[in-house]
Amino acid sequence: MKKVGLFINHPECSQDCCVAISAILSSKYEVQVFDINELAGELNLNQFYCVIFPGGIGDSNSYHHLFKRKVANKVADYVFWGGRYLGICMGAYWAAPRYFDIVNDMDVVQYIKRDNAEIKRSYATTAKVNWKDSEQDMFFYDGCAIIGDESKFDVIARYANGDPMAIMQRRVGLIGCHPESMKYWYEEPWQYLDSKWHDYKHHQLLIEFVDDLISRN
């Protein structure tokens, strides 16, 4: 099995998101979880076909307290020299120029602040997205939109207002929503989402996204 690295730092890159991603991908990939201390230490990112920075709850500016310059450069250098990066929600924000700075000709911004966004505040809900011409209601918690020159990246999914929600640019993949969402996320404490459960379909979308990203050179 190809090995992928999964970053955890609760609550920004939360335990719930990491457990979900690990469970989904472990059927096809060897998943190794690592934290900020391991990243700052002797951990060799080159052992991974892809590093995954998931989502959680918090301010994306917590990045500046977590990643000192040398640690951030370790991630950026890994991508520059051929590694692959998947950012989901918080991890997608951190790919932007003011953070890891591993994408070009784009910015990663709050969807709730975008023109014509149908979601206007930060809370657990679902967003209507078009994923490769398939309409989906995908778990959303203050996720990002990817804004920029769309000739420079591939759009995989869009929000209802047309903003890109999931993209790939060379070896970087970004997703604003949570395709890894588990059934219990739609129950306690948010029973109002019961009817939106995707019956594992979004997990398959995530696997296909990772497969595509890892196939890129």
N, C-alpha and C positions, 0 to 999 in steps of 0.2 A: 504493500500500500504506500502511496505517496503521503508524505508527512506535511501537515499544516500546523502553524503555530497560532494559538488563540490567546489574546491578551485579556487579562482580567484585572480590574481595579474598581471594586464596588464603591460607590453606586454608579460612577460615570460609565464604566464598562461592566455591567452588573452581573452578579452571579446567575440570575434568572436567564439573561441573554446567553451567557456562556454555556450554561447547562443545556439550553435548547439547541444552540448551534452545534455543540459537541455531539449531542444525541442524533441530530439529523445527519451530520457529515460522517459519523463514525462507521457507517455501513460501507463507505467508499474510500475513506481517508483515515490515516492515523492522526489523531488530534492530540497535540501537546499543549497544555495550558501553561502560560508563563505570566509572571507579574512584573511590576516595575523594578523590584530589587534584582530579579534575574536578568531583566533587560539591561539594567545599569551595570550588571556584573559580567560574567564570562559567557553568557548565552550567545551562541553563534547562530544568527538568523539564517545563514546560508544553508543550514540543514533543512529548511522549510521550502516547499514549493510555493507557499503563500502564507502571509501573515494576515490575521483577521483581527480588526479592532471593532468590537461590537458596540451596541448602544446601552443606554441606561438612563439614569435621571441625574440632572445637574447642569451646570453652566459649562459650555465648551471652553471658556477661559480658564477652567481648572487645569487645562493643558499646561499652562505656564508654571503651575506649582508642581506638576508631575514630571515634566520632561525638561531636564537641564539640557544645555546646548549639545553636549557630547552624546547624550542619550537620543535626542531627537535626530541628530546627524546619523546615528547608527541605523535608524529606520529609513531615513531618506537615502542614505548610501546603499542600503540593501535594495531598494527599488531602482535606484539609478543603475546599479550593476546587474540588473536582470531579475530581481525578486518581484513577486506579485503582492499587491496590497488590496485587501477587501475591507472597506469601511462601511459599517451599518449605523445609521443614525449618528450617535456621537462620533464614532470612528470615521464617518463620512465628513463631518465638520472638520475633523482634525487633519484631513488631507489638504485643506485649503492653504493658500499662500501665506497666511499669517500664522500657520501652525507647522505641520511637517513640510509643507510646500512641495508636494509631489505631483501636482497637476498643473496644467498650463492652459491659459486662455479661458479660465472659468473661475467662478467663486461659488462657495457653498454657503447658503443663507437660510434663515428660518422661513419655512413655507408659510407660517401663519401671518407673516408680515408682507407677503407678496400680494400684488394687485389681483383682485378677483379670487383670492383663496377662499374656499368655502368654510375653512376652519380658522377661527380667529383668536383662539386662546389655547394655552398649553394644558391638555388633559388627555387621558386615555380614551381613544375613539378609533374609528376606522376612516380611512381616506379612500375615496373612489379613485382608482388608478387604471390606466390602460397599459397592460403588460404584454408587449408583443401582440397587440390587437385583441387581447382578451381582457374584458372588463372584470376588475377585482375590487373587493372591499378589503383593504389591507390594514393591519394594526398600525396605529400612528400615535406617537407621543412627542409632539414638538419636533418632528423630523424636518429634514432639510430639503431644499430645492437646489438644483445644480444649474447655475446661470452662466451663460457665456457664449462663445462662438461654437455653435453646434456642428459646424463643419470639422471641428477639431476633436470630436468625441462621438461615440456611438450611443444613441439613446435607446435604452431597453424598455423603459416605462415612463409614463407621464402622469402627472396629477390632473384633476378635472379642469384646471385653468390652463393646461397646456405646458406648464413648467416641467422640465425633466425631473423625474423622481429617482430613476436608476440609470446609471451610465457606465460605460467603460472607455477609458482612454489608455491605449497601449496596455500596460500591465497593472493598471489601477482600476478597480471597480468600486463604485459608490452606490449605496442604496439608502434612501431617506426613511422609508417605512421599515416594518419588522416582519419580513417573510418567515422568520424563525418562530413566530408567536405560537405558543402552546395553548391547548384547550383551556387550561385553568386560568389563563390570562383573560379569558372572556367570561369568567364566572366571578368568584369573589376577587376583589371587592367591586367589580364592575359588571353586575348582572345585566345591565342595559345593553351589553354587547353580545349576550347569548346567541341571538339570532344571526350574528355576523361570523360565527366560527366557520373557518374555511375547509374543515374536514381534511386537513393535511395537504391540500393542494398547493399551498404556498411553500411548504417544505420542499416539494419537488421543484418548484421554481428556483428556490435557493440552490439546490444541488446542481441544477442545470447552469445557473449563473456561475457557480464556482468551477464547474467543469470547463465552461467557456473561458473563464479568466485564466485558469491554469494552462490551457492549451495555447495561450498567447505568448509570443516571443518579444 
